[in-house]
Amino acid sequence: MRTFGKAALAAIFASSALLAACDANDGPVEDAGEKVDKAVESITPDSKGPMEEMGEDMDNAYDNAKDSAEDMKDAAEQ
């Protein structure tokens, strides 16, 4: 068990050293990708995709169901 623990500790140390070695300098492909992302966002900044619209519809349905349940509760208490 001790050997496994030492090996695991060495693996964790090695992987953290590798991650620390990664620098923040972006290559040309990364820069190009960021430019494409910015261009797409500037073309359609406020457009919503179908999943966003579906999520909003679900939120509205939940709010309506909650309001209806509260109204039914109030009516039953009277």
Contacts in CASP RR format, 6 or more apart in sequence:
PFRMAT RR
TARGET T0000
AUTHOR 0000-0000-0000
METHOD contacts of the structure
MODEL  1
MRTFGKAALAAIFASSALLAACDANDGPVEDAGEKVDKAVESITPDSKGP
MEEMGEDMDNAYDNAKDSAEDMKDAAEQ
26 34 0 8 1.000
48 56 0 8 1.000
END
